[in-house]
């Protein structure tokens, strides 16, 4: 099925929400999540969701698109979502998510259940800088040991 069609609810969105706003709705009686840039309130299905409530809690307040797609939900699931739809994700955050999900898709082969916003992307560490730092430290350590041994040798010679 065409994924761009199946995720468009029939109702016109009343408004858009920013990621920050969505992340405020994480409790069982008020749980929002994002699937394909649309915001859903999943509280009504929390106890009846066939995949269990735990997986929904894992995605509470964040982008659940990758986790949702990983399960290959049926057309029936998409129909259920129409009643849960509360609005669209703000355009500026759509771009942020696209970048984040692109990185995640490339990095992870396993199902993705992580939070999109609460865990920041790991910072890039330049390995050549780490090697330089370690060799400098090793050099200084050896220098200190050799100087100490030299100093002790000279002191003992004097005795
Ligand atoms: C956003 C609203 C959601 C709705 C309306 C929904 C609905 C459904 C429905 C109807 C099923 C039964 C199988 C099917 O017809 O596809 C199902 C199964 C399942 N769902 Fe969801 N789901 C939602 C979100 C999620 C999310 C975010 C996850 C995260 C991993 C998830 C994980 C699962 C799992 C693991 C199953 C069981 C699949 C199986 O046993 O084969 N669902 N869901």
Backbone and ligand atoms as CSV (ligand in chain L), in Angstrom:
chain,resi,resn,atom,element,x,y,z
A,1,UNK,N,N,0.837,-1.215,0.000
A,1,UNK,CA,C,0.000,0.000,0.000
A,1,UNK,C,C,0.870,1.263,0.000
A,2,UNK,N,N,0.412,2.283,-0.624
A,2,UNK,CA,C,1.166,3.529,-0.684
A,2,UNK,C,C,1.217,4.176,0.700
A,3,UNK,N,N,2.451,4.294,1.262
A,3,UNK,CA,C,2.559,4.761,2.639
A,3,UNK,C,C,2.174,6.219,2.807
A,4,UNK,N,N,2.293,7.010,1.727
A,4,UNK,CA,C,1.926,8.413,1.858
A,4,UNK,C,C,0.404,8.557,1.967
A,5,UNK,N,N,-0.344,7.597,1.375
A,5,UNK,CA,C,-1.801,7.667,1.432
A,5,UNK,C,C,-2.347,7.128,2.743
A,6,UNK,N,N,-1.743,5.985,3.185
A,6,UNK,CA,C,-2.331,5.316,4.333
A,6,UNK,C,C,-2.183,6.111,5.628
A,7,UNK,N,N,-1.232,7.060,5.675
A,7,UNK,CA,C,-1.040,7.769,6.929
A,7,UNK,C,C,-1.732,9.127,6.932
A,8,UNK,N,N,-2.521,9.431,5.940
A,8,UNK,CA,C,-3.207,10.723,5.923
A,8,UNK,C,C,-4.634,10.556,6.439
A,9,UNK,N,N,-4.894,11.010,7.649
A,9,UNK,CA,C,-6.249,10.871,8.164
A,9,UNK,C,C,-7.222,11.737,7.391
A,10,UNK,N,N,-8.487,11.333,7.432
A,10,UNK,CA,C,-9.487,12.065,6.653
A,10,UNK,C,C,-9.780,13.439,7.224
A,11,UNK,N,N,-9.640,13.530,8.576
A,11,UNK,CA,C,-9.935,14.821,9.193
A,11,UNK,C,C,-8.875,15.857,8.863
A,12,UNK,N,N,-9.297,17.111,8.737
A,12,UNK,CA,C,-8.338,18.186,8.510
A,12,UNK,C,C,-7.661,18.502,9.845
A,13,UNK,N,N,-6.333,18.614,9.848
A,13,UNK,CA,C,-5.668,18.906,11.118
A,13,UNK,C,C,-6.060,20.279,11.653
A,14,UNK,N,N,-6.364,20.325,12.938
A,14,UNK,CA,C,-6.750,21.604,13.521
A,14,UNK,C,C,-5.521,22.485,13.726
A,15,UNK,N,N,-4.385,21.835,13.977
A,15,UNK,CA,C,-3.170,22.624,14.202
A,15,UNK,C,C,-1.923,21.751,14.106
A,16,UNK,N,N,-0.766,22.421,14.185
A,16,UNK,CA,C,0.482,21.664,14.175
A,16,UNK,C,C,1.107,21.719,15.571
A,17,UNK,N,N,1.922,20.718,15.843
A,17,UNK,CA,C,2.576,20.631,17.155
A,17,UNK,C,C,4.069,20.483,16.968
A,18,UNK,N,N,4.817,21.100,17.891
A,18,UNK,CA,C,6.268,20.965,17.855
A,18,UNK,C,C,6.659,19.721,18.663
A,19,UNK,N,N,7.861,19.203,18.401
A,19,UNK,CA,C,8.347,18.021,19.118
A,19,UNK,C,C,8.284,18.235,20.625
A,20,UNK,N,N,8.628,19.454,21.031
A,20,UNK,CA,C,8.656,19.766,22.459
A,20,UNK,C,C,7.264,19.614,23.075
A,21,UNK,N,N,6.277,20.065,22.342
A,21,UNK,CA,C,4.892,19.967,22.824
A,21,UNK,C,C,4.471,18.494,22.917
A,22,UNK,N,N,4.818,17.717,21.881
A,22,UNK,CA,C,4.457,16.289,21.881
A,22,UNK,C,C,5.109,15.578,23.070
A,23,UNK,N,N,6.342,15.961,23.369
A,23,UNK,CA,C,7.083,15.272,24.439
A,23,UNK,C,C,6.484,15.513,25.823
A,24,UNK,N,N,5.551,16.453,25.912
A,24,UNK,CA,C,4.920,16.711,27.221
A,24,UNK,C,C,3.800,15.708,27.501
A,25,UNK,N,N,3.402,14.956,26.476
A,25,UNK,CA,C,2.278,14.027,26.628
A,25,UNK,C,C,2.802,12.594,26.708
A,26,UNK,N,N,3.205,12.215,27.906
A,26,UNK,CA,C,3.840,10.906,28.067
A,26,UNK,C,C,3.156,10.011,29.084
A,27,UNK,N,N,2.076,10.480,29.667
A,27,UNK,CA,C,1.431,9.680,30.709
A,27,UNK,C,C,0.388,8.738,30.086
A,28,UNK,N,N,-0.008,7.728,30.845
A,28,UNK,CA,C,-0.945,6.723,30.329
A,28,UNK,C,C,-2.272,7.347,29.889
A,29,UNK,N,N,-2.738,8.329,30.617
A,29,UNK,CA,C,-4.038,8.906,30.253
A,29,UNK,C,C,-3.920,10.066,29.267
A,30,UNK,N,N,-2.708,10.368,28.870
A,30,UNK,CA,C,-2.504,11.428,27.869
A,30,UNK,C,C,-1.188,11.151,27.130
A,31,UNK,N,N,-1.224,10.136,26.268
A,31,UNK,CA,C,0.016,9.714,25.600
A,31,UNK,C,C,-0.021,9.992,24.094
A,32,UNK,N,N,0.914,10.871,23.686
A,32,UNK,CA,C,0.994,11.206,22.264
A,32,UNK,C,C,2.243,10.596,21.654
A,33,UNK,N,N,2.165,10.352,20.357
A,33,UNK,CA,C,3.373,9.950,19.630
A,33,UNK,C,C,3.235,10.339,18.158
A,34,UNK,N,N,4.375,10.335,17.479
A,34,UNK,CA,C,4.385,10.759,16.073
A,34,UNK,C,C,4.601,9.544,15.174
A,35,UNK,N,N,3.772,9.438,14.157
A,35,UNK,CA,C,3.994,8.403,13.127
A,35,UNK,C,C,3.864,9.104,11.779
A,36,UNK,N,N,4.914,9.033,10.992
A,36,UNK,CA,C,4.951,9.702,9.683
A,36,UNK,C,C,4.488,11.159,9.775
A,37,UNK,N,N,5.104,11.868,10.688
A,37,UNK,CA,C,4.898,13.314,10.851
A,37,UNK,C,C,3.479,13.706,11.279
A,38,UNK,N,N,2.730,12.731,11.762
A,38,UNK,CA,C,1.399,13.041,12.287
A,38,UNK,C,C,1.365,12.664,13.762
A,39,UNK,N,N,0.629,13.470,14.510
A,39,UNK,CA,C,0.607,13.277,15.961
A,39,UNK,C,C,-0.650,12.504,16.361
A,40,UNK,N,N,-0.462,11.458,17.180
A,40,UNK,CA,C,-1.588,10.612,17.603
A,40,UNK,C,C,-1.652,10.542,19.129
A,41,UNK,N,N,-2.865,10.499,19.627
A,41,UNK,CA,C,-3.071,10.256,21.048
A,41,UNK,C,C,-3.431,8.784,21.213
A,42,UNK,N,N,-2.493,7.989,21.760
A,42,UNK,CA,C,-2.702,6.539,21.818
A,42,UNK,C,C,-3.298,6.068,23.147
A,43,UNK,N,N,-3.596,6.992,24.039
A,43,UNK,CA,C,-4.159,6.597,25.343
A,43,UNK,C,C,-5.389,5.684,25.224
A,44,UNK,N,N,-6.331,5.976,24.302
A,44,UNK,CA,C,-7.529,5.122,24.228
A,44,UNK,C,C,-7.220,3.662,23.879
A,45,UNK,N,N,-6.085,3.392,23.221
A,45,UNK,CA,C,-5.804,1.989,22.831
A,45,UNK,C,C,-4.697,1.362,23.693
A,46,UNK,N,N,-4.270,2.096,24.701
A,46,UNK,CA,C,-3.132,1.626,25.506
A,46,UNK,C,C,-3.361,0.203,26.043
A,47,UNK,N,N,-4.535,-0.058,26.558
A,47,UNK,CA,C,-4.790,-1.375,27.160
A,47,UNK,C,C,-5.289,-2.420,26.165
A,48,UNK,N,N,-5.640,-1.980,24.956
A,48,UNK,CA,C,-6.167,-2.954,23.991
A,48,UNK,C,C,-5.213,-3.175,22.809
A,49,UNK,N,N,-4.090,-2.449,22.788
A,49,UNK,CA,C,-3.157,-2.569,21.657
A,49,UNK,C,C,-2.625,-4.010,21.569
A,50,UNK,N,N,-2.774,-4.677,20.413
A,50,UNK,CA,C,-2.352,-6.078,20.290
A,50,UNK,C,C,-0.855,-6.292,20.537
A,51,UNK,N,N,-0.065,-5.279,20.323
A,51,UNK,CA,C,1.383,-5.398,20.563
A,51,UNK,C,C,1.744,-5.111,22.014
A,52,UNK,N,N,0.752,-4.840,22.840
A,52,UNK,CA,C,1.009,-4.541,24.259
A,52,UNK,C,C,1.190,-3.059,24.519
A,53,UNK,N,N,1.071,-2.694,25.786
A,53,UNK,CA,C,1.190,-1.272,26.128
A,53,UNK,C,C,2.649,-0.853,26.265
A,54,UNK,N,N,3.506,-1.842,26.556
A,54,UNK,CA,C,4.911,-1.499,26.810
A,54,UNK,C,C,5.570,-0.811,25.612
A,55,UNK,N,N,5.298,-1.353,24.427
A,55,UNK,CA,C,5.919,-0.774,23.220
A,55,UNK,C,C,5.411,0.651,22.992
A,56,UNK,N,N,4.172,0.908,23.405
A,56,UNK,CA,C,3.635,2.259,23.245
A,56,UNK,C,C,4.286,3.197,24.268
A,57,UNK,N,N,4.469,2.684,25.497
A,57,UNK,CA,C,5.150,3.498,26.509
A,57,UNK,C,C,6.557,3.873,26.037
A,58,UNK,N,N,7.204,2.915,25.356
A,58,UNK,CA,C,8.567,3.166,24.864
A,58,UNK,C,C,8.613,4.328,23.881
A,59,UNK,N,N,7.505,4.549,23.184
A,59,UNK,CA,C,7.477,5.603,22.162
A,59,UNK,C,C,6.704,6.837,22.624
A,60,UNK,N,N,6.338,6.862,23.890
A,60,UNK,CA,C,5.513,7.966,24.389
A,60,UNK,C,C,6.212,9.311,24.231
A,61,UNK,N,N,5.532,10.232,23.611
A,61,UNK,CA,C,6.045,11.596,23.489
A,61,UNK,C,C,7.107,11.802,22.424
A,62,UNK,N,N,7.389,10.773,21.632
A,62,UNK,CA,C,8.464,10.907,20.635
A,62,UNK,C,C,8.023,10.394,19.256
A,63,UNK,N,N,8.954,10.387,18.323
A,63,UNK,CA,C,8.663,9.875,16.984
A,63,UNK,C,C,8.701,8.345,16.997
A,64,UNK,N,N,7.563,7.711,16.685
A,64,UNK,CA,C,7.470,6.247,16.735
A,64,UNK,C,C,7.505,5.638,15.333
A,65,UNK,N,N,7.792,6.452,14.316
A,65,UNK,CA,C,7.672,5.989,12.929
A,65,UNK,C,C,8.468,4.708,12.650
A,66,UNK,N,N,9.736,4.694,13.038
A,66,UNK,CA,C,10.571,3.542,12.700
A,66,UNK,C,C,10.110,2.288,13.435
A,67,UNK,N,N,9.745,2.450,14.714
A,67,UNK,CA,C,9.258,1.310,15.498
A,67,UNK,C,C,7.939,0.815,14.930
A,68,UNK,N,N,7.079,1.733,14.560
A,68,UNK,CA,C,5.767,1.391,14.003
A,68,UNK,C,C,5.925,0.637,12.687
A,69,UNK,N,N,6.798,1.144,11.828
A,69,UNK,CA,C,7.008,0.519,10.517
A,69,UNK,C,C,7.704,-0.829,10.634
A,70,UNK,N,N,8.506,-0.965,11.676
A,70,UNK,CA,C,9.253,-2.205,11.863
A,70,UNK,C,C,8.316,-3.394,12.071
A,71,UNK,N,N,7.100,-3.124,12.536
A,71,UNK,CA,C,6.131,-4.185,12.831
A,71,UNK,C,C,5.218,-4.468,11.633
A,72,UNK,N,N,5.262,-3.657,10.619
A,72,UNK,CA,C,4.378,-3.801,9.445
A,72,UNK,C,C,2.907,-3.850,9.861
A,73,UNK,N,N,2.396,-2.764,10.386
A,73,UNK,CA,C,0.997,-2.712,10.817
A,73,UNK,C,C,0.049,-2.854,9.626
A,74,UNK,N,N,-1.090,-3.442,9.903
A,74,UNK,CA,C,-2.068,-3.716,8.839
A,74,UNK,C,C,-2.886,-2.466,8.495
A,75,UNK,N,N,-3.710,-2.607,7.486
A,75,UNK,CA,C,-4.609,-1.535,7.093
A,75,UNK,C,C,-5.577,-1.218,8.235
A,76,UNK,N,N,-5.943,-2.252,8.980
A,76,UNK,CA,C,-6.843,-2.083,10.122
A,76,UNK,C,C,-6.214,-1.136,11.154
A,77,UNK,N,N,-4.907,-1.316,11.380
A,77,UNK,CA,C,-4.209,-0.452,12.347
A,77,UNK,C,C,-4.268,1.002,11.884
A,78,UNK,N,N,-4.065,1.202,10.587
A,78,UNK,CA,C,-4.116,2.565,10.031
A,78,UNK,C,C,-5.503,3.183,10.204
A,79,UNK,N,N,-6.511,2.337,10.063
A,79,UNK,CA,C,-7.884,2.840,10.250
A,79,UNK,C,C,-8.112,3.267,11.693
A,80,UNK,N,N,-7.561,2.473,12.613
A,80,UNK,CA,C,-7.691,2.811,14.035
A,80,UNK,C,C,-7.056,4.172,14.319
A,81,UNK,N,N,-5.984,4.436,13.616
A,81,UNK,CA,C,-5.230,5.668,13.870
A,81,UNK,C,C,-6.016,6.926,13.521
A,82,UNK,N,N,-6.946,6.797,12.608
A,82,UNK,CA,C,-7.723,7.983,12.222
A,82,UNK,C,C,-8.445,8.596,13.410
A,83,UNK,N,N,-8.917,7.726,14.316
A,83,UNK,CA,C,-9.635,8.219,15.494
A,83,UNK,C,C,-8.678,8.801,16.540
A,84,UNK,N,N,-7.389,8.446,16.414
A,84,UNK,CA,C,-6.420,8.873,17.426
A,84,UNK,C,C,-5.667,10.137,17.008
A,85,UNK,N,N,-5.899,10.542,15.774
A,85,UNK,CA,C,-5.162,11.657,15.176
A,85,UNK,C,C,-5.483,12.987,15.870
A,86,UNK,N,N,-4.415,13.720,16.269
A,86,UNK,CA,C,-4.669,15.029,16.898
A,86,UNK,C,C,-4.122,16.211,16.085
A,87,UNK,N,N,-3.189,15.964,15.190
A,87,UNK,CA,C,-2.672,17.070,14.389
A,87,UNK,C,C,-1.398,16.692,13.652
A,88,UNK,N,N,-0.763,17.700,13.064
A,88,UNK,CA,C,0.460,17.456,12.296
A,88,UNK,C,C,1.686,17.940,13.061
A,89,UNK,N,N,2.818,17.371,12.699
A,89,UNK,CA,C,4.077,17.848,13.275
A,89,UNK,C,C,4.475,19.152,12.582
A,90,UNK,N,N,5.015,20.091,13.355
A,90,UNK,CA,C,5.431,21.378,12.792
A,90,UNK,C,C,6.489,21.166,11.707
A,91,UNK,N,N,6.395,21.907,10.583
A,91,UNK,CA,C,7.302,21.683,9.448
A,91,UNK,C,C,8.790,21.733,9.822
A,92,UNK,N,N,9.173,22.652,10.711
A,92,UNK,CA,C,10.602,22.749,11.067
A,92,UNK,C,C,11.085,21.487,11.790
A,93,UNK,N,N,10.169,20.844,12.542
A,93,UNK,CA,C,10.544,19.619,13.233
A,93,UNK,C,C,10.496,18.407,12.313
A,94,UNK,N,N,9.710,18.491,11.255
A,94,UNK,CA,C,9.689,17.392,10.272
A,94,UNK,C,C,11.090,17.227,9.689
A,95,UNK,N,N,11.726,18.353,9.383
A,95,UNK,CA,C,13.076,18.301,8.814
A,95,UNK,C,C,14.063,17.717,9.819
A,96,UNK,N,N,13.921,18.132,11.085
A,96,UNK,CA,C,14.816,17.616,12.131
A,96,UNK,C,C,14.689,16.103,12.237
A,97,UNK,N,N,13.456,15.616,12.231
A,97,UNK,CA,C,13.220,14.181,12.353
A,97,UNK,C,C,13.746,13.406,11.155
A,98,UNK,N,N,13.573,13.987,9.976
A,98,UNK,CA,C,14.043,13.299,8.765
A,98,UNK,C,C,15.535,13.037,8.857
A,99,UNK,N,N,16.273,14.066,9.306
A,99,UNK,CA,C,17.728,13.914,9.431
A,99,UNK,C,C,18.054,12.844,10.460
A,100,UNK,N,N,17.374,12.908,11.605
A,100,UNK,CA,C,17.629,11.989,12.709
A,100,UNK,C,C,17.316,10.548,12.306
A,101,UNK,N,N,16.180,10.342,11.660
A,101,UNK,CA,C,15.773,8.994,11.263
A,101,UNK,C,C,16.662,8.441,10.162
A,102,UNK,N,N,17.152,9.311,9.300
A,102,UNK,CA,C,18.054,8.877,8.242
A,102,UNK,C,C,19.330,8.307,8.873
A,103,UNK,N,N,19.838,9.035,9.892
A,103,UNK,CA,C,21.046,8.566,10.578
A,103,UNK,C,C,20.777,7.256,11.291
A,104,UNK,N,N,19.614,7.174,11.954
A,104,UNK,CA,C,19.280,5.967,12.709
A,104,UNK,C,C,19.160,4.764,11.795
A,105,UNK,N,N,18.491,4.950,10.657
A,105,UNK,CA,C,18.272,3.842,9.719
A,105,UNK,C,C,19.601,3.284,9.250
A,106,UNK,N,N,20.552,4.193,9.029
A,106,UNK,CA,C,21.856,3.753,8.543
A,106,UNK,C,C,22.625,3.040,9.648
A,107,UNK,N,N,22.474,3.541,10.891
A,107,UNK,CA,C,23.281,3.030,12.002
A,107,UNK,C,C,22.770,1.709,12.546
A,108,UNK,N,N,21.467,1.534,12.560
A,108,UNK,CA,C,20.897,0.375,13.237
A,108,UNK,C,C,20.272,-0.615,12.255
A,109,UNK,N,N,20.547,-1.875,12.462
A,109,UNK,CA,C,19.900,-2.890,11.635
A,109,UNK,C,C,18.726,-3.476,12.407
A,110,UNK,N,N,18.842,-3.488,13.722
A,110,UNK,CA,C,17.811,-4.085,14.576
A,110,UNK,C,C,16.605,-3.146,14.700
A,111,UNK,N,N,15.471,-3.656,15.211
A,111,UNK,CA,C,14.318,-2.783,15.433
A,111,UNK,C,C,14.689,-1.587,16.299
A,112,UNK,N,N,14.078,-0.504,15.985
A,112,UNK,CA,C,14.453,0.722,16.672
A,112,UNK,C,C,13.356,1.136,17.637
A,113,UNK,N,N,13.690,1.154,18.894
A,113,UNK,CA,C,12.692,1.553,19.872
A,113,UNK,C,C,13.163,2.784,20.660
A,114,UNK,N,N,14.288,3.359,20.225
A,114,UNK,CA,C,14.783,4.473,21.020
A,114,UNK,C,C,13.956,5.720,20.852
A,115,UNK,N,N,14.166,6.621,21.760
A,115,UNK,CA,C,13.445,7.872,21.677
A,115,UNK,C,C,14.161,8.810,20.707
A,116,UNK,N,N,13.352,9.529,19.978
A,116,UNK,CA,C,13.943,10.406,18.966
A,116,UNK,C,C,14.481,11.680,19.585
A,117,UNK,N,N,13.863,12.142,20.622
A,117,UNK,CA,C,14.279,13.446,21.129
A,117,UNK,C,C,15.020,13.367,22.448
A,118,UNK,N,N,14.664,12.383,23.302
A,118,UNK,CA,C,15.272,12.408,24.629
A,118,UNK,C,C,16.739,12.017,24.599
A,119,UNK,N,N,17.112,11.130,23.672
A,119,UNK,CA,C,18.518,10.751,23.580
A,119,UNK,C,C,19.156,11.496,22.416
A,120,UNK,N,N,20.078,12.428,22.678
A,120,UNK,CA,C,20.705,13.111,21.560
A,120,UNK,C,C,21.611,12.170,20.785
A,121,UNK,N,N,21.792,12.470,19.520
A,121,UNK,CA,C,22.714,11.675,18.704
A,121,UNK,C,C,24.098,11.698,19.336
A,122,UNK,N,N,24.782,10.552,19.300
A,122,UNK,CA,C,26.123,10.488,19.858
A,122,UNK,C,C,27.021,11.481,19.129
A,123,UNK,N,N,27.829,12.206,19.909
A,123,UNK,CA,C,28.684,13.198,19.244
A,123,UNK,C,C,29.791,12.504,18.476
A,124,UNK,N,N,30.122,13.069,17.327
A,124,UNK,CA,C,31.163,12.493,16.488
A,124,UNK,C,C,32.529,12.687,17.149
A,125,UNK,N,N,33.284,11.599,17.291
A,125,UNK,CA,C,34.615,11.702,17.896
A,125,UNK,C,C,35.640,11.372,16.824
A,126,UNK,N,N,36.530,12.317,16.577
A,126,UNK,CA,C,37.557,12.116,15.562
A,126,UNK,C,C,38.624,11.163,16.118
A,127,UNK,N,N,38.756,9.964,15.496
A,127,UNK,CA,C,39.666,8.962,16.047
A,127,UNK,C,C,41.121,9.401,15.962
A,128,UNK,N,N,41.486,10.201,14.958
A,128,UNK,CA,C,42.888,10.639,14.869
A,128,UNK,C,C,43.246,11.540,16.050
A,129,UNK,N,N,42.265,12.325,16.512
A,129,UNK,CA,C,42.504,13.187,17.676
A,129,UNK,C,C,42.731,12.329,18.916
A,130,UNK,N,N,41.974,11.232,19.019
A,130,UNK,CA,C,42.110,10.344,20.182
A,130,UNK,C,C,43.494,9.701,20.166
A,131,UNK,N,N,43.917,9.252,18.981
A,131,UNK,CA,C,45.240,8.614,18.867
A,131,UNK,C,C,46.336,9.612,19.222
A,132,UNK,N,N,46.206,10.839,18.710
A,132,UNK,CA,C,47.202,11.875,19.019
A,132,UNK,C,C,47.282,12.111,20.519
A,133,UNK,N,N,46.090,12.203,21.150
A,133,UNK,CA,C,46.031,12.473,22.582
A,133,UNK,C,C,46.700,11.344,23.367
A,134,UNK,N,N,46.410,10.081,22.949
A,134,UNK,CA,C,46.959,8.941,23.675
A,134,UNK,C,C,48.467,8.847,23.496
A,135,UNK,N,N,48.968,9.121,22.288
A,135,UNK,CA,C,50.421,9.036,22.110
A,135,UNK,C,C,51.131,10.139,22.893
A,136,UNK,N,N,50.508,11.312,22.948
A,136,UNK,CA,C,51.099,12.401,23.718
A,136,UNK,C,C,51.164,12.026,25.197
A,137,UNK,N,N,50.074,11.430,25.696
A,137,UNK,CA,C,50.019,11.039,27.110
A,137,UNK,C,C,51.052,9.956,27.394
A,138,UNK,N,N,51.146,8.971,26.482
A,138,UNK,CA,C,52.109,7.884,26.672
A,138,UNK,C,C,53.531,8.434,26.678
A,139,UNK,N,N,53.801,9.373,25.763
A,139,UNK,CA,C,55.138,9.963,25.694
A,139,UNK,C,C,55.478,10.673,27.005
A,140,UNK,N,N,54.538,11.462,27.518
A,140,UNK,CA,C,54.773,12.201,28.759
A,140,UNK,C,C,54.971,11.248,29.934
A,141,UNK,N,N,54.211,10.157,29.947
A,141,UNK,CA,C,54.328,9.187,31.037
A,141,UNK,C,C,55.718,8.551,31.031
A,142,UNK,N,N,56.153,8.134,29.815
A,142,UNK,CA,C,57.499,7.539,29.706
A,142,UNK,C,C,58.575,8.542,30.092
A,143,UNK,N,N,58.414,9.766,29.657
A,143,UNK,CA,C,59.381,10.818,29.961
A,143,UNK,C,C,59.496,10.996,31.470
A,144,UNK,N,N,58.356,11.011,32.161
A,144,UNK,CA,C,58.345,11.188,33.616
A,144,UNK,C,C,59.037,10.016,34.306
A,145,UNK,N,N,58.781,8.782,33.849
A,145,UNK,CA,C,59.387,7.589,34.468
A,145,UNK,C,C,60.901,7.600,34.275
A,146,UNK,N,N,61.320,7.901,33.047
A,146,UNK,CA,C,62.762,7.896,32.760
A,146,UNK,C,C,63.471,8.996,33.565
A,147,UNK,N,N,62.856,10.172,33.656
A,147,UNK,CA,C,63.465,11.267,34.440
A,147,UNK,C,C,63.598,10.860,35.893
A,148,UNK,N,N,62.554,10.211,36.429
A,148,UNK,CA,C,62.583,9.791,37.836
A,148,UNK,C,C,63.686,8.784,38.065
A,149,UNK,N,N,63.785,7.805,37.151
A,149,UNK,CA,C,64.825,6.782,37.277
A,149,UNK,C,C,66.217,7.426,37.198
A,150,UNK,N,N,66.367,8.385,36.284
A,150,UNK,CA,C,67.644,9.095,36.131
A,150,UNK,C,C,67.985,9.840,37.403
A,151,UNK,N,N,67.004,10.522,37.960
A,151,UNK,CA,C,67.225,11.296,39.182
A,151,UNK,C,C,67.637,10.366,40.321
A,152,UNK,N,N,66.925,9.216,40.472
A,152,UNK,CA,C,67.248,8.265,41.547
A,152,UNK,C,C,68.650,7.688,41.357
A,153,UNK,N,N,68.998,7.389,40.103
A,153,UNK,CA,C,70.321,6.827,39.795
A,153,UNK,C,C,71.412,7.801,40.231
A,154,UNK,N,N,71.235,9.081,39.896
A,154,UNK,CA,C,72.226,10.101,40.247
A,154,UNK,C,C,72.339,10.231,41.778
A,155,UNK,N,N,71.189,10.220,42.461
A,155,UNK,CA,C,71.188,10.330,43.921
A,155,UNK,C,C,71.920,9.160,44.567
A,156,UNK,N,N,71.687,7.914,44.053
A,156,UNK,CA,C,72.345,6.737,44.630
A,156,UNK,C,C,73.844,6.749,44.364
A,157,UNK,N,N,74.227,7.273,43.206
A,157,UNK,CA,C,75.669,7.343,42.860
A,157,UNK,C,C,76.399,8.237,43.829
A,158,UNK,N,N,75.692,9.288,44.300
A,158,UNK,CA,C,76.316,10.265,45.211
A,158,UNK,C,C,76.606,9.652,46.572
A,159,UNK,N,N,75.789,8.602,46.974
A,159,UNK,CA,C,75.925,8.030,48.325
A,159,UNK,C,C,77.224,7.248,48.462
L,1,LIG,C1,C,0.152,4.658,16.793
L,1,LIG,C2,C,-0.861,3.881,16.975
L,1,LIG,C3,C,-0.868,2.377,16.849
L,1,LIG,C4,C,-1.942,1.647,16.485
L,1,LIG,C5,C,-3.309,2.186,16.143
L,1,LIG,C6,C,-1.546,0.258,16.490
L,1,LIG,C7,C,-2.377,-0.786,16.189
L,1,LIG,C8,C,-2.016,-2.103,16.126
L,1,LIG,C9,C,-2.850,-3.182,15.651
L,1,LIG,C10,C,-4.270,-3.040,15.145
L,1,LIG,C11,C,-2.138,-4.322,15.745
L,1,LIG,C12,C,-2.601,-5.744,15.351
L,1,LIG,C13,C,-1.893,-6.164,14.071
L,1,LIG,C14,C,-2.292,-5.288,12.909
L,1,LIG,O1,O,-3.504,-5.241,12.585
L,1,LIG,O2,O,-1.412,-4.639,12.328
L,1,LIG,C15,C,-0.857,-3.972,16.293
L,1,LIG,C16,C,0.143,-4.872,16.562
L,1,LIG,C17,C,1.383,-4.526,17.052
L,1,LIG,N1,N,1.856,-3.277,17.241
L,1,LIG,FE1,FE,0.804,-1.569,17.059
L,1,LIG,N2,N,-0.235,0.155,16.844
L,1,LIG,C18,C,0.225,1.423,17.075
L,1,LIG,C19,C,1.502,1.768,17.423
L,1,LIG,C20,C,2.531,0.891,17.653
L,1,LIG,C21,C,3.862,1.263,17.992
L,1,LIG,C22,C,4.400,2.689,18.138
L,1,LIG,C23,C,4.566,0.141,18.159
L,1,LIG,C24,C,6.023,0.111,18.514
L,1,LIG,C25,C,6.816,-0.862,18.369
L,1,LIG,C26,C,3.671,-0.984,17.909
L,1,LIG,C27,C,3.996,-2.324,17.992
L,1,LIG,C28,C,3.148,-3.359,17.704
L,1,LIG,C29,C,3.507,-4.772,17.836
L,1,LIG,C30,C,4.837,-5.324,18.337
L,1,LIG,C31,C,2.397,-5.488,17.420
L,1,LIG,C32,C,2.247,-6.999,17.418
L,1,LIG,C33,C,2.570,-7.532,16.058
L,1,LIG,C34,C,2.388,-9.026,16.023
L,1,LIG,O3,O,2.178,-9.643,17.064
L,1,LIG,O4,O,2.461,-9.553,14.923
L,1,LIG,N3,N,2.431,-0.472,17.594
L,1,LIG,N4,N,-0.809,-2.623,16.505
